[in-house]
Amino acid sequence: MGNPTKSISKRTQRDYTIAFKLAVVEQVEKGELTYKQAQAKYGIQGRSTVLVWLRKHGRQDWYRPRLTLMTISNPTPEQQIKELERKLEDEKVRNLVLNEMIDYIDTTQGTQLRKKLVDMGLGNSRAKLK
């Protein structure tokens, strides 16, 4: 099999020993290489192979993507407005779907769920949506 640290040719999945995987994981977690640099250095073909190893054998949490400096910084007012507008649109769609479900249940099951919601003081959301 040879020394895996000197290899620059493409490898097959059977070439990877547990010792090799752990060595790559250790180098990435120490910050000596990025996972993409490790792929290139050792000729690892799969785009996510090293990430799979990191998740399986690593000591860090590789399941959640790392936050970049840009996402850690405070959003600009424009970014906040855009995010709030996106959330508002999501809620409008959610509200529409829920109202359609209530209407469908009332129609197919012969219930009066909409009337009960109005009587409870929740009002007619459909009228507010328009």
C-alpha positions as CSV (number, residue, x, y, z in Angstrom):
1,M,0.0,0.0,0.0
2,G,2.9,2.4,0.6
3,N,3.1,5.5,2.7
4,P,-0.2,7.4,2.4
5,T,1.4,10.8,3.2
6,K,3.5,10.6,0.1
7,S,0.8,9.5,-2.3
8,I,-0.4,11.9,-5.0
9,S,-2.2,9.5,-7.3
10,K,-6.0,8.8,-7.0
11,R,-6.9,6.2,-4.5
12,T,-9.8,3.7,-4.2
13,Q,-12.0,3.3,-1.1
14,R,-10.2,0.1,-0.1
15,D,-6.9,2.0,0.2
16,Y,-8.0,3.9,3.3
17,T,-7.0,2.3,6.6
18,I,-8.4,3.5,9.9
19,A,-5.0,4.8,10.8
20,F,-4.9,6.8,7.6
21,K,-8.4,8.2,8.2
22,L,-7.5,9.2,11.7
23,A,-4.3,10.8,10.6
24,V,-6.2,13.0,8.0
25,V,-8.8,13.9,10.6
26,E,-6.1,14.9,13.1
27,Q,-4.4,17.1,10.5
28,V,-7.7,18.9,9.6
29,E,-8.8,19.3,13.2
30,K,-5.4,20.8,14.2
31,G,-5.8,23.3,11.3
32,E,-2.8,22.0,9.4
33,L,-5.0,21.4,6.4
34,T,-8.5,22.2,5.3
35,Y,-10.6,19.2,4.4
36,K,-10.3,20.2,0.7
37,Q,-6.5,20.5,1.0
38,A,-6.4,17.0,2.5
39,Q,-8.4,15.7,-0.4
40,A,-6.0,17.2,-2.9
41,K,-2.8,16.3,-0.9
42,Y,-3.8,12.6,-0.5
43,G,-5.7,12.1,-3.8
44,I,-9.0,11.4,-2.1
45,Q,-11.6,11.4,-4.9
46,G,-14.9,11.8,-3.0
47,R,-15.9,15.3,-2.4
48,S,-17.4,14.5,1.0
49,T,-15.2,11.6,2.0
50,V,-13.0,13.6,4.4
51,L,-16.1,15.3,5.9
52,V,-17.6,11.9,6.5
53,W,-14.4,10.8,8.3
54,L,-14.5,14.1,10.4
55,R,-18.0,13.4,11.4
56,K,-17.3,9.8,12.3
57,H,-13.9,10.0,13.8
58,G,-13.4,13.7,14.7
59,R,-13.6,15.3,18.1
60,Q,-15.3,18.5,16.9
61,D,-18.9,18.9,15.9
62,W,-18.7,18.6,12.1
63,Y,-22.5,18.2,11.6
64,R,-23.2,21.9,11.9
65,P,-21.6,24.2,9.4
66,R,-19.2,26.7,10.8
67,L,-20.3,30.3,11.1
68,T,-18.3,32.6,9.0
69,L,-17.2,36.0,10.3
70,M,-19.8,37.6,8.0
71,T,-22.7,35.7,9.7
72,I,-21.4,36.4,13.2
73,S,-21.3,40.2,12.6
74,N,-24.4,42.3,13.2
75,P,-26.6,42.4,10.2
76,T,-27.2,45.7,8.5
77,P,-30.7,47.3,8.7
78,E,-31.2,46.3,5.1
79,Q,-30.3,42.7,5.9
80,Q,-32.7,42.8,8.9
81,I,-35.5,44.1,6.7
82,K,-34.9,41.5,4.1
83,E,-34.9,38.7,6.7
84,L,-38.1,40.1,8.3
85,E,-39.8,40.3,4.9
86,R,-38.8,36.7,4.1
87,K,-40.2,35.6,7.4
88,L,-43.5,37.5,6.8
89,E,-43.9,35.9,3.5
90,D,-43.3,32.5,5.0
91,E,-46.0,33.2,7.7
92,K,-48.4,34.4,5.0
93,V,-48.0,31.1,3.1
94,R,-48.3,29.1,6.4
95,N,-51.5,31.0,7.3
96,L,-52.9,30.4,3.9
97,V,-52.2,26.6,4.1
98,L,-53.7,26.4,7.6
99,N,-56.8,28.2,6.4
100,E,-57.2,25.9,3.4
101,M,-56.8,22.9,5.8
102,I,-59.6,24.3,8.1
103,D,-61.9,24.8,5.1
104,Y,-61.1,21.3,3.7
105,I,-61.9,19.7,7.1
106,D,-65.1,21.7,7.5
107,T,-66.2,20.7,4.0
108,T,-65.2,17.1,4.0
109,Q,-66.0,16.2,7.6
110,G,-69.0,18.4,8.1
111,T,-67.4,20.2,11.0
112,Q,-67.7,23.8,12.0
113,L,-64.0,24.4,13.0
114,R,-63.9,27.8,11.4
115,K,-67.0,28.9,13.4
116,K,-65.5,27.5,16.6
117,L,-62.3,29.5,16.0
118,V,-64.3,32.7,15.4
119,D,-66.4,32.1,18.6
120,M,-63.1,31.6,20.5
121,G,-62.1,35.1,19.5
122,L,-59.4,34.0,17.0
123,G,-61.3,35.8,14.3
124,N,-61.3,35.1,10.6
125,S,-57.6,35.0,9.6
126,R,-58.5,34.7,6.0
127,A,-60.0,38.2,6.0
128,K,-56.9,39.6,7.7
129,L,-54.7,38.0,5.1
130,K,-56.2,39.8,2.2
